[in-house]
Amino acid sequence: MIDVTPYLQTLDRKTIAVLGLGASGQSTVKAFKRAGAKAVYGWDDNEDGRQNGEKAGAQITELTKDILTRCDALVVAPGVPLNHPVPHSVVERARALDVPILGDVEIFYRSNPDLTLIALTGTNGKSTTTTLITHILNNCGKKAALAGNIGLPVLDMKLPPKKDGVVVLELSSFQLDLCSTFKADISVVLNLTPDHIDRHGSIAEYAMIKESIFKGDGTAAVIGVDDEYCSAIYNRLKESAERKVIPVSIQKELGDGITAIGGKLVDEGHEIGTLNNITKLHGAHNKQNAAAAYGVAKALGIESACILDAIKTYPGLPHRQYPVRVINGVSYINDSKATNAEAAGKALACNHNIYWIVGGKAKEGGLSGLEIYKDSIKHAFLIGEASDDFSRWLDQYGLDYTKSGTLEKAVRAAHEMAQDQRGQPGGAGCVLLSPACASYDQFKSFEERGDVFTSLVDGLPEDGGA
């Protein structure tokens, strides 16, 4: 666990308030209690959160003006709205009182300013790439630890040894929005497409927050340049010349960067090897992820051959195009992490004869853009809140669908149809959970949704019957 004493010692009153008492909020409370804070006040709008915060050691109280005036800082959980659609009332109160507002990642940084840090963000591919970077480093002579928007809250992590130690952080836009001085030695932005507009107000604001990961005089900036937002950021980084800029592309040749066009990994014009036939990095988007991870490892001085060998042994992540099972040639794929259309498109592009389980709590834009994959979709099975809206989209493009409602009904119906039709032209297809939606209408998280899918698939009979 992280010792936040160095940060606490900079505070006058040694007292903080914590708003939002989920995993990161509870972690923050515990960290400041261990460090000897004079008082840690906590609040959550949810009763379960308040109970968990109290168990962690917080003094549960509404964060009124009187309470906040006693505090050196307000530590806000990433999910608490700062500006859109409206700021949380406690956030507004703290601003009016000039109480600093920050998140656990900023506290982590201020408590450990001398660590070697790799920070990564992007709309899609963050978790795959951060775990791949960690895997490469640990297989090539470094001691890497992973935290942030994946796995443990950052203040719960165990630091790697100082010698050859590296901390790899996956950061969301919500977390970056709460970082004022944080900077990393190597920062990465994979890609940017419209997402979380309800939180940030516009794609321009979203992109600006993502770009903030490059602030400061770090060693290197690794950035995908295949979308317009990242391309613009790349041009600004090149002009600033504050750190070495390493562009990454899977679409165009780059003389001074890293490409993975057609799966061929090329570094500044020199072919390194192939990324094809790596089953846990299926699809063009994962070639971009691997190329970015390669760029990070090279910036740390690791030899190309070791990097490529480590990429080939990457074990993959559940919920990201993860092959759960094959029954009579039909693949069952868990891509529950695909919470927007852009992410779902990656899976649709990689498969054919798809029995597609889709739906949940829709993101802005719905399924727009996925029509280019309509010839690969045999049938769609709709679940969750988005069913009616998505059925209209499917009608527009003449695609067959069933309103299943629940994931359990969708898995059973998709299984029956896929098994029944596996002898048709094109061969056996796949049952693909790639929802293009958030999970919160029916599940606590995309992980729970994916785990339920996996359990349902594991329970299907081998003979192909229902």
Residue pairs with C-beta under 8 A, 6 or more apart in sequence:
1 30
1 31
1 34
1 155
1 156
1 157
1 158
2 31
2 108
2 111
2 112
2 154
2 155
2 156
2 157
2 159
3 31
3 34
3 35
3 111
4 31
4 32
4 34
4 35
4 107
4 108
4 111
4 155
5 35
5 36
5 111
6 110
6 111
6 112
7 107
7 110
7 111
8 14
8 32
8 35
8 36
8 37
10 110
11 72
11 73
12 72
13 38
13 70
13 71
13 72
14 36
14 37
14 38
14 39
14 72
15 37
15 38
15 39
15 40
15 41
15 70
15 71
15 72
16 32
16 37
16 39
16 40
16 41
16 71
16 72
16 73
16 74
16 75
17 40
17 41
17 42
17 43
17 63
17 67
17 68
17 71
17 73
17 74
17 75
17 90
17 94
17 99
18 25
18 28
18 29
18 40
18 41
18 42
18 43
18 53
18 58
18 74
18 75
18 77
19 25
19 42
19 43
19 44
19 63
19 74
19 75
19 76
19 77
19 80
19 88
19 90
19 91
20 44
20 49
20 76
20 77
20 78
20 79
20 80
21 29
21 42
21 43
21 44
21 49
21 50
21 52
21 53
21 56
21 58
21 77
22 44
22 49
22 52
22 77
22 79
23 153
24 77
24 78
24 103
24 104
24 153
24 154
24 155
25 42
25 44
25 49
25 53
25 56
25 75
25 77
26 52
26 53
26 55
26 56
27 104
27 153
27 154
27 155
27 156
28 75
28 104
28 107
28 153
28 155
29 40
29 42
29 53
29 56
29 57
29 58
30 56
30 57
30 155
31 107
31 155
32 40
33 40
33 56
33 57
39 59
39 70
40 57
40 58
40 59
41 58
41 59
41 61
41 63
41 67
41 70
41 71
42 50
42 53
42 54
42 56
42 58
42 59
42 60
42 61
43 50
43 53
43 60
43 61
43 62
43 63
43 90
44 50
44 52
44 53
50 60
53 60
54 60
61 67
63 74
63 90
63 93
63 94
64 93
65 93
65 97
68 74
68 90
68 93
68 94
68 97
68 99
69 97
69 99
71 99
72 99
72 100
73 99
73 100
73 101
73 102
74 90
74 91
74 94
74 99
74 100
74 101
74 102
75 102
75 103
75 104
75 107
76 82
76 88
76 91
76 101
76 102
76 103
76 178
77 103
78 103
78 149
78 172
78 174
78 175
78 177
78 178
79 174
80 88
80 90
80 91
81 87
81 88
81 91
81 199
82 88
82 91
82 101
82 177
82 178
83 200
83 201
84 198
84 199
84 200
84 201
85 198
87 95
91 101
94 101
95 101
100 180
101 178
102 178
102 179
102 180
103 175
103 177
103 178
103 179
104 153
104 154
104 155
105 148
105 154
105 169
105 171
105 175
105 176
105 178
105 179
105 182
106 178
106 179
106 180
106 181
106 182
107 155
108 154
108 155
109 117
109 179
109 181
109 182
109 183
110 181
112 159
115 159
115 165
115 167
116 165
116 166
116 167
116 185
117 166
117 167
117 169
117 183
117 184
117 185
117 186
118 133
118 166
118 167
118 168
118 169
118 184
118 185
118 186
118 187
118 188
118 296
119 148
119 169
119 171
119 182
119 184
119 186
119 187
119 188
119 213
120 126
120 129
120 130
120 133
120 168
120 169
120 170
120 171
120 187
120 188
120 189
120 190
120 213
120 292
120 296
121 170
121 171
121 172
121 173
121 176
121 188
121 189
121 190
121 210
121 213
122 129
122 188
122 189
122 190
122 191
122 192
122 210
122 224
123 190
123 191
123 192
123 193
123 195
123 340
123 342
123 343
124 190
124 191
124 193
124 285
124 340
124 342
124 343
124 346
125 190
125 191
125 285
125 286
125 288
125 289
125 292
126 149
126 150
126 170
126 171
126 172
126 190
127 149
127 150
127 170
127 317
127 320
127 337
128 281
128 286
128 289
128 317
128 320
129 188
129 190
129 289
129 292
129 293
130 146
130 148
130 150
130 168
130 169
130 170
131 146
131 150
131 314
131 317
132 281
132 289
132 290
132 293
132 311
132 314
133 144
133 168
133 293
133 296
133 297
134 144
134 145
134 146
134 168
135 310
135 313
135 314
135 315
136 293
136 294
136 297
136 302
136 306
136 307
136 310
136 311
137 143
137 144
137 166
137 168
137 297
137 300
137 302
138 144
139 306
139 309
139 310
139 313
140 297
140 302
140 303
140 306
140 307
140 310
141 164
141 302
141 306
142 164
142 165
142 166
142 300
142 302
143 160
143 161
143 163
143 164
143 165
143 166
144 160
144 165
144 166
144 167
144 168
145 157
145 158
145 159
145 160
145 165
145 166
145 167
145 168
146 157
146 167
146 168
146 169
146 170
147 153
147 154
147 156
147 157
147 167
147 168
147 169
147 170
148 154
148 169
148 170
148 171
148 175
149 169
149 170
149 171
149 172
149 175
150 170
154 169
157 167
159 165
159 167
160 166
160 167
166 300
169 184
171 179
171 213
173 195
173 196
173 199
173 200
173 206
173 209
173 210
174 196
174 199
176 182
176 209
176 210
176 212
176 213
177 200
177 209
179 212
183 215
183 216
183 217
183 218
184 213
184 216
184 218
185 218
185 219
185 220
186 218
186 219
186 220
186 221
186 222
186 296
186 299
186 300
187 213
187 214
187 218
187 220
187 221
187 222
188 213
188 221
188 222
188 223
188 292
188 295
188 296
189 210
189 211
189 213
189 214
189 222
189 223
189 224
189 230
189 233
190 224
190 230
190 288
190 289
190 292
191 224
191 226
191 227
191 230
191 288
192 203
192 206
192 207
192 210
192 227
192 229
192 230
192 233
193 227
193 229
193 340
193 342
194 203
194 206
194 364
194 365
195 206
195 340
195 342
195 363
196 206
197 203
197 206
197 364
198 364
200 206
200 209
203 229
207 229
207 233
210 233
211 233
211 236
214 221
214 233
214 237
214 242
214 243
216 242
217 242
217 243
218 242
218 243
219 243
219 244
219 299
220 243
220 244
220 245
220 246
220 295
220 296
220 299
221 237
221 243
221 244
221 245
221 246
222 246
222 248
222 292
222 295
222 296
222 299
223 230
223 233
223 234
223 237
223 245
223 246
223 247
223 248
224 230
224 247
224 248
224 249
224 288
224 292
225 231
225 234
225 247
225 248
225 249
225 252
225 254
225 257
226 249
226 250
226 251
226 252
226 288
234 245
234 247
237 243
237 245
238 245
244 299
246 257
246 258
246 295
246 298
246 299
247 254
247 256
247 257
247 258
248 254
248 257
248 258
248 259
248 260
248 288
248 291
248 292
248 295
249 257
249 258
249 259
249 260
249 261
249 288
249 291
250 259
250 260
250 261
250 284
250 285
250 287
250 288
250 291
251 261
252 259
252 261
253 259
253 261
255 268
255 269
256 268
257 268
257 295
258 265
258 266
258 267
258 268
258 291
258 292
258 294
258 295
258 298
259 265
259 266
259 291
260 266
260 275
260 287
260 288
260 290
260 291
262 276
263 274
263 275
263 276
263 287
264 271
264 274
264 275
265 271
265 272
265 273
265 274
265 275
265 290
265 291
265 294
265 308
266 272
267 294
267 298
267 304
272 294
272 304
272 307
272 308
273 308
275 281
275 286
275 287
275 290
275 291
275 311
278 286
278 290
278 311
278 312
278 314
279 316
279 323
280 314
280 315
280 316
281 287
281 289
281 290
281 311
281 314
281 316
282 321
282 350
283 321
283 346
283 347
283 349
283 350
284 346
284 349
284 350
285 346
286 321
290 311
293 307
293 311
294 304
294 307
294 308
294 311
297 307
298 304
298 307
316 322
317 337
318 334
318 447
318 450
318 454
319 334
319 335
319 336
319 337
319 446
319 447
319 450
320 335
320 337
321 333
321 334
321 335
321 346
321 347
321 350
321 434
322 333
322 334
322 335
322 450
323 331
323 332
323 333
323 334
324 332
324 333
324 334
324 453
324 454
324 457
324 458
325 331
325 332
325 457
325 458
325 460
326 332
327 415
327 419
327 460
327 462
327 464
328 419
328 422
328 428
328 462
328 464
329 422
329 427
329 428
330 415
330 418
330 419
330 422
330 428
330 429
330 430
330 431
331 351
331 428
331 429
331 430
331 431
332 415
332 430
332 431
332 457
332 460
333 347
333 351
333 430
333 431
333 432
333 433
333 434
334 433
334 450
334 453
334 454
334 457
335 343
335 344
335 347
335 432
335 433
335 434
335 435
336 433
336 434
336 435
336 439
336 446
336 447
336 449
336 450
336 453
337 343
337 446
337 450
338 344
338 346
338 347
338 434
338 435
338 436
339 360
339 363
339 435
339 436
339 437
339 438
339 439
339 446
340 363
340 365
340 436
340 437
341 363
341 365
341 366
341 367
341 368
341 369
341 370
341 436
342 369
343 434
343 436
344 358
344 367
344 370
344 434
344 435
344 436
345 369
345 370
345 372
345 373
347 432
347 434
348 354
348 356
348 370
348 373
348 376
348 377
348 432
348 434
349 373
351 376
351 429
351 430
351 432
352 376
352 426
352 429
352 430
353 376
353 378
353 421
353 426
353 427
353 428
353 429
353 430
354 376
354 377
354 378
354 429
354 430
354 432
355 378
355 379
355 381
355 414
355 417
355 418
355 429
355 430
355 431
355 432
356 377
356 379
356 380
356 381
356 432
356 434
357 380
357 381
357 383
357 404
357 407
357 410
357 411
357 414
357 431
357 432
357 433
357 434
357 435
357 453
358 367
358 380
358 381
358 382
358 383
358 386
358 390
358 434
358 435
358 436
358 437
359 382
359 383
359 384
359 385
359 386
359 387
359 390
359 435
359 436
359 437
360 383
360 384
360 385
360 386
360 435
360 436
360 437
360 438
360 439
360 440
360 441
360 442
360 443
360 449
361 384
361 385
361 386
361 437
361 438
361 439
361 440
361 441
362 385
362 386
362 389
362 390
362 436
362 437
362 438
363 436
363 437
363 438
366 386
366 389
366 390
366 393
366 436
367 390
367 393
367 436
368 393
370 436
371 397
374 397
374 398
374 399
377 399
378 400
378 417
378 418
378 421
378 429
379 399
379 400
379 401
379 402
379 414
379 417
380 390
380 394
380 399
380 400
380 401
380 402
381 401
381 402
381 404
381 409
381 410
381 413
381 414
382 390
382 391
382 394
382 401
382 402
382 403
382 404
382 405
382 410
383 404
383 405
383 406
383 407
383 409
383 410
383 435
383 442
384 405
384 435
384 437
384 441
384 442
385 437
385 441
386 437
387 403
387 405
390 401
391 401
391 403
394 400
394 401
402 410
402 413
404 410
404 413
406 442
407 433
407 442
407 449
407 452
407 453
407 456
408 452
408 456
411 431
411 433
411 453
411 456
411 457
411 460
412 456
412 466
414 431
415 431
415 457
415 460
415 466
416 466
418 428
418 429
418 430
418 431
419 464
419 465
420 464
421 429
422 428
422 429
422 464
431 457
433 449
433 450
433 453
435 446
435 449
438 446
439 445
439 446
439 448
439 449
442 449
443 449
443 452
